[in-house]
Amino acid sequence: MENLNLNEKSLIHFAKQYKLHKKISFFAEIASTNEQAKQICAQGKGRGAVIVADCQTEGRGRLGRGFVSPKGKGIYFTVGYDLGEKENCRVDLISSAAGLAVRDTLYNFFGIDVKIKWPNDILVDDKKLCGILCEIINENNRPKYAVIGIGLNLEKQEFEDELAYTATSVGNVYSGEVELDHNEICIDIVNNLDRYIIRNGILKGEDQSELISRLKAHSATVGRMVRVIGTDEEYDARALDIDENGALVVQGPVEVKTVSSGEIVHLR
C-alpha cells in the first residue's frame, strides 16, 4: 500500500470514500492543530474544519500539559463542530464521545481492546497511547464551536524519561499484519466523531443512554481506587459510576461525590 504516511491527497481520498463533507487542511509541521482550528473558528469558518499535522512543535494536552508529537510517529489532528443555536446540545458529552470514537477505530482496525481513563485518555495495559483535548469556543457568552484535538501514537517507538513508564503506541502493542495507514486511521476516527456527535444526536440533545453504557463498558476507571485532584481539594476515592452527563461518580472519604472536572489519577 502506498502513501501510508500522512499527506493531503490521501486524506481527501479517504474522506470522499467515507462520504465526509469536511474542509481538510494538512500541515507537515505546525505549532498546534487546536490553536490553528481556534483561529479558523474566530473567522467564523470552524464548521467541518479538520486540521491534520504530521508533527506539532507545541502540542498540548489537558490541564496545560505538553503532548509530544514527533514527525512520522503518529497522527495529530483537530476537528471543529459548529454548535450554532442548538439550545439542547449535550456539550458535556462531546469529550467522552471523542474517547469512544478513537476506541472504536482501534478495535475495528487492529482488534486492540483499549480502555478509557476518565474522561478520555486511551489506555492499553495502563499505558496511554492517545490524548484528547476538547475545547469549547464561546461567542457572546454562549458555546459556538467545539474543537476536538486528538494525538494518537501509531508507529512503534521508544519513549524517553518518564514517558517510558506511562506511554505506548499502536505499533508497540499490535502484532498483526494490517498496515498502519495514518490517513485512513485519521479519517475513520473523524467519521466516528461524526457518528457520535452528529448522527447520534449529541448536537440535538437527544437521549445518550447508549453512549453512557458504552463509556461504562470500556472504562478503565470505574471500579478502581483513584486520586481526585480538583482546584480546591485532593482526596482518594473509589470510582463508582459514570452519570448521565458523563461525570464520574466517586465514593470519597465522607460522601459520594460527582466529579465533572479536574484530574483523576489511577491508584495501584
N, C-alpha and C positions, 0 to 999 in steps of 0.2 A: 504494500500500500504506500502511495506517495503522499507527501505533504502531511506527515504526522505532526510536525511542529506547527505552532500557531501561525496563521497567515490569513490575510483578509479574504482572499479568493475562496479558500476552503470554508471559512466561517460563513460567508454569504451563501455558498453552495449548500451547506447543511441547513442553514436557516430556511432556504427555499424548499429543501426536502421535507422539513418539518412543518412547512407552511406557516412560518412565523413572520409576522409583519413587524420587523424591528429595524431600527437605524443603527447599524453596526459600525463602530469606529475602532480600528486596530492600531496599536502602538507597539513598536519593537521595545521601547522603553518609555516609561512615564513615571512621574513622581508618585501619584496615587490615582487609581481609577475612580475612587469615590469622590476625590476633590474635582476631577475632571467632570464627573457626572453632575456634581452640585453646580458647577459653572454653567453647564448646559441647562439645568433647571432654572437658574437665575435668569436665563434668556427666554424662559417660557417654552423650552423645547425638550423637556425631560421625558415626556411620554414615549415609551417604546425605545428609549436610548439604551444601547448596550456598548459599554466601553471595555475593551479587552486589551490586555498587555502581556507581553512575554517576559517583562521584568518591571518591577517597581523599585524606585530608589528611596521612596518614603512611604512604604506600605504601612497601613495602620490596622490594628485590631481593636477589640473592645477595651474600654477603660483607658484609652490613650496609649496602649502598648504598641510597639512596632511589630510588623509582620515581615519576616524575611522572605524575599521574593526573587530568587536567583533566576537568571535567564535560562530558558530551556528546561527548567525542572518542574514547572507547574503551570497552572492557569490562574490568572488574576483578572477578575472582571467585575463590573458593576452593572446592574440592571435598574432602570428607572420606571416607576409606576406613577401615573397621574391619579391622585386621589380625588381631584376635582371637587364637586359639590356633593359627594356621596356622604350624606349625613350618618349613615349606619355602618360605614366602613369599619371592619374589625382590625384597626391599626395594631392593636396589641398582639395579634396573632401572626403578623407578617414575618417577624423574625423567626418564629418557630416553624412556620411553613417553609422557610428557606432551608432550615436544617433537614426537613423531610425531603425536600427536592434533591438535595445532594445525596442523602441516604439512598433514595430510590435509584438514582443513576448508578451509584457504586454497586448496589446489589444487582441491578439488572444487567450491567455490563460485565461485572467481574465476580459476582457471587459473594462479595465481601459483606458480611453482616455487621456493619458498623453500628455503634450506639451513639446516642445524642446526649451529651452532657449539658444540662440546663444552663442557658437557654438554647444554645445551638452549636456548641463545639462538636465536631465529628471525631469520634474516637474509635480506635481498634486496639484491643489489648491495653486499654487505658492510656494509649498514646494518641496525640492529636495529629490528624492528617489534613484537617481543613478548619479554617476560621471564617466566621461570618460577621460582618459589621453592617447593621441596618440603621440608617439614619432617616429621620423624618424632617422634611423641609417645610417650614411654615410660611404662609403668606397671609397677611392681615390677621395674625394670631390664630390661624387655622391650618391644619395639615393640608399641604398642597401636593407634595411629592414624597414618595418613599424611594430611597436609593439603597439597594442591597448589594454590598460588596462581598465577594467570595474569593478566598485564596485557597486553592487545593494543591497539595504536594502530590505530584504524579510520578515523576521518574525516580528510580532507585538512587538514593543518595545517603551520604554520611553527614549527620548533623553534628555541629560543634558545640562545645561547652555544655551548658545546662540543657540545651535543646536535645542533646543525645539521650537524655532521660525522659523527655516529655513529648518529642515529636517523631513522626514517622511519615511514610509516603505510601501511595498505592503500590509503586514498584517494589517497596521493601516487604510487602505482605502478600502480594499477588504472584502466584507461580504458574498461572495458566498461559494460554497461547494467544489470547486476544490482544491485539496491538493497542498501545495507548495513544490513540489519535486525539491529540489535545483539542482539535477543532470540534469533532463530533461530541466529545465529552462535555465541552463547554456549552454547545447548543442544546444538548439533551437536558442539562441542568436548567437552562433558560426555559425550555419547554415545560419542564416540571414546575418551575416557578409560576409560569402562566396557568398551568393546570390547577394548582392550589389557590393562587391569588385571584385569578380572573374567572376561569371556568367553574371552579368550585365555590365561588361566591363570597370570598372574603371581602372584596371591594363593595359588595352589595349588602353586607351584614347578614348573610344567610347562615343557617344553622351549621355549626362546625363541630358537632359532636363526634363525627367520624375522624376528623383531623386530630382532635384531642385523644381519642382512643389510640390512634397510630403513634402519637407522641409518647403515650404511656407504654405502649408495647415495645418501642425502640429506645426507651430511656435508659441511660447509664446511671442516672441519679436517683430515681425513685427506689426506695428501699435501703439506701445507703446512709451512713453517717456522713455528715457534711459540716463544713465550717461556713457560716453565713457572715459575709463581710459587707456591712452597709455603711452609709455615710456617718451614722452616729453610734453604731453598735457592732459588736462582733461576738458570735456565740456558736457553740456546737449544737447540732440538732440532727434528728433523723428525718430524711425526706420521705413524706408520706404519699404525696399525690401531685397531680397537675390539674389545676382547676379549669373551669370553662373559658377563662380568659388567658390561659397559657401560663399563669403564675404558678410558682412552686409552693406547695403546702408542706410545712415542716412542723415537727414536734420539738419545740425549743425547751430550754431548761424548766420553764414555768408553764407555758401555754402553747397551743397550736397557733402558728402564725402563717400569713400568706406573704411570700416574697415575690415582688414584681420587678425589682431592680437590684443592682449591686453584684457582688461576686460570690460564687459558690465554689468551694474547694472540696474535692472528694478526700475523705479521711480513710486511711488504710486500717 
